[in-house]
Amino acid sequence: STGDPWPYRIVGDKIGFMAALTAEMWKGHPEEYFAMRGDWVEKNPKATKALLKGIMEAQQWCDNFENRKELAQILAGRSYFNVPEAVLLDPFMGKYNMGERQIDDKSMAALYWKDEKGSVSYPYKSHDLWFLTESVRWGFLPPETLTTAKELIDKVNREDLWKEAAKELGVPAADIPTETSRGVEEFFDGIKFDPEKPEEYLKSLKIKKVKV
């Protein structure tokens, strides 16, 4: 959640420190997205689900803390990060030497399948809206983008395929979200993002490029 292993290695090499973890700024925040071309998905439905299932299985394996040592061993190799295993293992276990303070909290570690807020794997549409809203905030997209955001998100977010793949894989019903929104998100500074009111979120921000 900090761009590991590089920030943690900076601390380990005693050439810098980490001011905060991203999990401290937004607990349970979204990160990477898996994307495929729409035309490829339509032409290759079986391969699409196979890819989704493979990722889900990997996420569940990585989320098990009993597997974290082996995960660190794999990623420490030359085929991946090519760093000492210890640089990866501590963060995987939620243990961070920030330089000026220590953190030992598994909920702060990288989580791959689920966290205290719900599914990590499932593509919540409310998170898509937050990304679009932030793009408007910094001037990458025009403000009117938000008026058509729902249509755009519905077009590119195939959470329906995620659910189909999850069910075929035998994922428990409790791990399959029933809502496409994770609801109101709150950040470290108390600012809240309500996916029902993205314009209000923009208005509440003191630092932004767009005028709303």
C-alpha positions, 0 to 999 in steps of 0.5 A: 500500500506504499508502492513497496518494496521501494519506500520500505527499502529507502527506510531500510537503507537509512536514506529516508523515511515514510510519512504515512501509509496509503492505508492511513490516508484511506483505509481500504482504498482501491488500487490496481484495476484489471482491464481487457478490451471490450471486443476481445471479451466479447470474442473470448468469453471463456478465456475472459472468465478463465483469466478472472478465475485465475486472478481470484484464486491468486488473490485468495492465496495471497490474502492468506497470511500463512502464505505471505512468507512464500509470496515474499520469497517468490517476489524477491527473486530476480524474475520480479523485484530482485530485492532481499526477502525481508524488504517484502515480508515485513510489509506483507505482514503489516509490519512497517518501520516508518523511520520515526515510528513503527506499525504492526497491524495486519489490516495495514498490509496489502490485502488482495481478496477482502478487507473490513469494508468488503471485497477487494477483488470486486470492481465497485462502480462507486470506486470508478466514479471516485477515479473519474471525479478525481480526474475532474478535480485535477483538470484531466477531464471536463466537469461535464464528465460527471453528468454522463459518468454512470453511462460510461461506468456501466459500459466499461465496468463488467462486474457482472462477469466478475460475479459469474466467474466468482460463482463458477469458481465456487466463491461463497455467497458472502464474498460476492457483493450484492451492491455495486457501491461501497457507499460513503468513503471517508479519508484521513482528513475527515473529507467524505466522498458520497458516490450519490453526490460527487459534485458535493465532494468536489465543492468540499475540497480546498485543494483542486484545479477545477472550479465548481 
